[in-house]
Amino acid sequence: MVDRVPTGIQGLDEILNGGLIKNRHVLVAGGPGTGKTIMCYEFLYRGAELFKQKGLFVSLELSPERVVESAKILFNWDWDKHLNKNIIITKIQRNDLDNINSIIGAYVNEHGIERVVIDSLTLLRLYFRNDDAYRNNLIELYDFLSSLNCTTVVTAEKSYARREDAAYTMEEFASDGVINLYLLPRRNDRIRVLEVLKMRDTNHSLSMFPFVIDRDGVLISSKTGIISKIE
């Protein structure tokens, strides 16, 4: 039987047949404004609040203070209950990226981390001089995280806005799972849409699902229940 890690995100676990597979690494990819980082916030918060699992948010861009400020502005959640206890937030500076494995490993071992978020791989890719160096370091990072017995969600910026324009890179091929987020035009507005492109060793829906983000978190329509809310 596959050991699952429920995300706690409304609608997503149903799409994933119960959640992410434990000890795997999943890519959440999309363009600006699609909700990648927001989904990661909720993955860690629900892990702490609902499943008593400690989480680590590794930022490669924003300071921990900015991450906390953003999360508190967005959601009506009791962040103070978990910050620095069940949810650890850190930033890895550019000159420390060569040591990303050891830095993450130290946090995981010290705090008993079970969920890891890395935001984002785009910054990691810019650091390495060529594709071969980036690919080798990405694979090493994924292998190292798997050895820590952590379930990891990583984000990456993509330039496409539509499913048919998606161009796949080494992140998609190296990751155990890929969740794509889109901002699709609809009449005079845009809607957020999610698809599970890939999830190794488990069945998953191949449909596309609209979702909204409000003060309570991410709400994904795993059927058609919230379509009217975004029309």
N, C-alpha and C positions, 0 to 999 in steps of 0.2 A: 504494500500500500504506500502511496506517495504521501510524504509528510508535508502538510501545508502550513503556510504562514498567512493568516487572514490579514488583508490590508486594513480592514475596518472602514474603508471608503464605500459609501452607500452605492450599491449597484455593481461595483467592480468585482467583488468576490464572487458574485453570481456569474458574471461573464467568465471568470477564471476557474469556474468549477470548485470554488472553495478558497481561493487565494493563490499566492505565489508558492512555488515549490521551495521548501526550506534549503538554505545554503546555496542559493543560486544568485545570479546577478542579472538584473533586468534594466534595460535601457528605456527611459521615457524621453521621446524625441519630438521636436516640433519647433515651429517658428516663434518669434516674440509674441507674448501675450496669450499663448495657448493654455497656460496653466501648469507647466512642468514643475516649477519649484513649489507652487501651491500644493500640488498633489503629494510632493515629498514631505512638506510640512505635516500634512494629515497622516501620511504613512507612519511617521514617527510619533505624532501625538496620539493617534488611536492605538498604536502599539503599547505606549506607556499607560494610557487611560483604561483601555479595555482588556489588554492581554498581559499587562505587567511585564512587558519586555522593554529593556533599556535600548535607547537609540543614540546614534552619533550622526550629527549633520556636519559634513566636511565641506566648507565653502572654499572655492578657489578664487572667488572674486570679492564678495561682500564681507565686511567685518562681522564678527558675532553680534555686535550691538545692532547693526543694520538688519541682520537676519531676525533677531528677536523683535525689533521694532516693527518690521514688516508683518511677521506672524501675528503679533498682537493687534495691529491695525485691521488685519483681514478678518479675524475670526473671534467669535464670542467664547473662547476656550480659556480655561484656567492654566495658562502657561506657567505661571509662577509656582504652581504645584509640582511641576516636573523639571523645570530648568535647573541644570547643574546637579540634578539628582538622577532622574530617569531619562532626561534628554540632555546630551552634551553637544555644544556647538563650538566649532573651532574653525579657524581659517589657516590654510597652509600657504605660506608666502611663496612667491615665485622662486626664490633662491633655495627653497627647501623641497621643491618638487621631485628632485632626485631621491629624496628620502621619504616619499609619500607612504610607502609600505610600512616602514618602521614606525612612522608617526601614527598611522592609523592602528597598527598592531598594538602600540603602547596604550592607546585609549581603550581599545577593545579589552585587552587583558586586565587593565586597571579597574575598569568600570563594569565589566561583565556585559558588554554590548552584544545585542542580538540582531539589531537592525542598523544598517549603515546607509547613509545617503551621501553621494558625491555630486556636487553642483558647481561647475559642470565639466564634462569631458572636453568641451570646446576650448576651455582655457588650457587644459593639459595638452591638447593637440598643438596649440600655438607655441607651447614651450619647447617642444622637440623640433629639431631642425629638419627632419624629413619623415616621410611616411613609414619607412622601415623602423626607425627608432621609436616612433609613436606606437606602431603596432606591437612591437616587442614589449614595450613598457606597459601597454594596455593589457596584453595577455598575462604578463607577470603580475600585474595588479589584480586581475581577476583570479588567477590561480592562488595568489596569496590570501585574498579575501575568503575564498572557499576553504582554505586551510584553517581559517579562524572560526569556522562554523557560524558565519553571519549570512543573513539574507540582505542583499545589497540592491539599492535602486540608484542608478546614475542618470544624469540628464545630459542632453546634447542639443545644441541649437541646430536647426535645419532651415534651409532657405525656402523650401517649398511650402505652399499654402494649401495645395490640393493633393488628394491621393494619387491622381494620375501623373503628377509632376515629381513624385518621390524618386530620389536617386539614392541608392543604398551604398554605404561605405563600410569601412572595416568595423565600425562600432556595431552595426547591425549583425554582421557575420560573427563577431567575437562574443556577443552577448547571448546569454541563455534565453532571454526573452526580449521582445521589443513591443512597446506600446507607443503608437503614434498619436499625436494630438494635432488637430487642424482647426483653423478658423475659416469657416466656409461662408461665402456670401449667401444671404437669403433676403430677397426683396431689397430693402434699403438698409439692411443690418447685416450682422455676422453672427453665426452660432459656433459654439465650440463642439467638436466631434472627436470621439475616441475610437480607435480600432486596435485590437491586439493582432499585430502582424505575425508574431512568432512567439512560441512558448515551448521550449524543448520538453519532451517526455510527458506531455499532458495535452488533452483535448481542450479546445477553447473555441469560443464563437468567432466566426469570420465576418460578422456583420459590423457595421459602423453604428455608434451610439452617441446621441446628443447628450451633452451634460451642461450643468450650470454650476456656478460658484457663488455662494452667498455666505452670510456670517456664520452659518452652521457647518460649512465645509463644501466639499464636492458632492454633487448629486448626479449620478449617471443613470440615464434611462436604459435599463437592461431590457426593457420591452418598448412600450410607447407611452408610459405613464406620465412623463413630464414634457412630452413634445409640445403640448398646448402652452406650457409655461414659457417656451422660447420662441413661439411663433409670433 
